[in-house]
């Protein structure tokens, strides 16, 4: 029963990748401070909400700022 679908494919889709040829999208495309956590100055908080999810995801609080 285990061989019902035959053997797995053995063809490589890419050539061997090492650290010198690997492209890291975070380093090449995104700015360095893209996800900096900390305090930010805003003029006013116009609205805030906590969406209710039906799954077990972490609660996320969203702010609309000016």
N, C-alpha and C positions, 0 to 999 in steps of 0.2 A: 504493500500500500504506500510506502514512503516514496517509491519511484514512479508514482502515478503520472507525474508531470515531466519526467525525464531529468537529466542532469541540469545543474545550474550553468548559466553562460560563463565562459572563462575569458572572454575578450575584454581587454582593458579599454576603458573609454577615454582615458587621458594618459599622457606620458608621465613618467615618474616626476613628482614635484618635490623640490627641496626648498629650503628657506630662501635661497638666492632667487629662485624663479617664482616663488609664491607671491600673489598679489593680495594685499590686505586692504580691503575696501575702507576700513576705518581709518587707516593711515593715509590713503591716497585721496579720498573724496571728502570725508567729513572734517570740519575744522577741529582743532585740538580741544577747544573748550566747549564742545557740543553738549556734553552731559555733565556740566559742572553743578554739583549740589552746593547749596548754601543759602545765604540771604540775598534778596534782591529788593531794590527800591521800586515801589510802584506808587502812582499817584492816588489810586483808589481801587478798592475791591468792589466791583459792581454787582457780582453775584457769586455764590458758591453753592455747590451741590455735591451730594454723594449718591451716585447712581446705584440702584439696587440690581444686583445680578442674581440669577437663579443658580449659578454654579458656585464653586468654592474658591473663586479667585480672590485675591487680596483686595480689600476695600481701597478705592482710589478717590480722593477728594479733588474735585475740579474747581478752578477759580477763573472767573472772567475779570480781567484787570484793565485799568485805563492807563 
